[in-house]
Amino acid sequence: MKKIVSFDTVLLFILTTARVRIDTMAALSTPDRQADLAKVSLLSALLPDKSLELLHDWLVDPYSLLLIAVAFEALMVYTILDVLRDHLNDEKVQRAKLALVWLIILSTVVAQSVLLILLRQATGPASYTHDGGVIQTEEALKYVLAGKNPYVEDYVNTPMAEWGLDYKTALYHYPYLPWTFLFSTPFYLVSQAVLGWYDQRFAYLLLFVITLLLAPRLAQKRADKLGLVMVLGLNPIMGVDVIFGQNDSFVLFWIVLALWLLQLSREKGEDKGWSVVLSVISFGLACASKPTAWFLAPFYFLYLLRGEDISPGNLRALAITLLRKAIPFLAVFAVLVLPFAVWDWGALVEDVWGWASGAAEIPYQIRGWGFANLILALGLVESKLDYFPFWIPELLTCLPLLLFLLWKQVKTNTLGVMLYGYSAFMFVFFYFSRFLNENYLGFILAFVALAYCADEGGERVGATVRLSAHDEAPTPPP
């Protein structure tokens, strides 16, 4: 018997509700938000004073309340279309559903990001934003334009000093790799010339939208394409990252682009063509942005050996083939990272690796949602800033896991298996690391969704239901 509503409607209801609730809770952390909105001249003509008065003081600001209303109206229309799908043209229903999903994403993520950008511009550079992904990255590119090394300089005399409540250890370290600020430099220069000011989220939002346009091409089933846009666009955690400007969506874009180019090469039957080279370059850009991309490397390069004879007797030929395929990756990574390594190798290593691992003189604190809490609870350190050898549980768990996942991928070398391996490896590593911040889980969720939808196998782990039920077999007539 066919269900009244498809699973994609249930999924959209869950994601929209979660997205709105998380955003309203985040708004509670900015109690001056409604007063600050009065400083945004661009918004002053949108609503009369009486409307602002009537909409005042309920969870979030008046403009966000209207955007939330639009999102739930779109959800309502989506549900009605789904209930009536048997009486309407299927192609038109799918297009309308996709448009409604985009409307919800635009109203709950993109418009919210723009709103916070305007609030920040009206109130100060340390407000309504993320410290590292926006403030520090902007300061890093300013240092580079001034001929200074962002890995040597501190951020004590920048807006970073005004952000945050405790342990401001990031004032002495820039933990991201050079592509994060080098890519953004043209956006900064153009924005300064046109607007007289810049917000790093200009670059992030553009790449976020392109990611949502590219990602459906990775789905193997038509029904999963719509679900993938939902999960990536309304990701409960990464949505907040986009709104406040954390840079996980930046890394996600370069990986999705790399995967899309690989998919394009397979569709054209050009496994050794230009699109593979561009994919390897794009993955190099991801790895030159943030270390979270590095965990994909063993799975990605193994996937590039798809179709090759992976046997012990062919290791030398495989190594040569892999090196040839990896040359564009090595070249782009070297061009971006090597100048800063030569400039000051010690500063680069301390900022990117030492700070996060706890080995730096001023390290990142032990915190998060993982194994680190047990270390704190058992009193194995005197302070959250103390060094603890997290590399030991990481090595004991991640090394056998990595070997197992690579073995599984050798047996079934598909895009889905590659991404499942990446997600599992990264999750276990960060669980046993010095910190498991919530944004890492949002990042991992994005790749679990990509893995599920890219899986080429007939059987899927836990796949008794799909992201949508539109392609279920029709019920035979009595």
Secondary structure, 3 states (H helix, E strand, C coil): CCCCCCHHHHHHHHHHHHHHHHHHHHHCCCCCHHHHHCCCHHHCCCCCHHHHHHCCCCCCCHHHHHHHHHHHHHHHHHHHHHHCHHHCCHHHHHHHHHHHHHHHHHHHHHHHHHHHHHHHHHHCCCCCCCHHHHHHHHHHHHHHHCCCCCCCCCCCCCHHHHCCCCCCHHHHCCCCCCHHHHHHHHHHHHHHHHCCCCCCHHHHHHHHHHHHHHHHHHCCCHHHHHHHHHHHHCCCCHHHHHHHCCCHHHHHHHHHHHHHHHHHHHHCCCCCCHHHHHHHHHHHHHHCCCHHHHHHHHHHHHHCCCCCCCCHHHHHHHHHHHHHHHHHHHHHHHHHHHHHHHHCHHHHHHHHHHHHHCCCCCCCCCEECCCHHHHHHCCCCCCCCCCCCCHHHHHHHHHHHHHHHHHHHHHCCCHHHHHHHHHHHHHHHHHCCCEECHHHHHHHHHHHHHHHHHCCCCCCCCCCCCCCCCCCCCCCCC
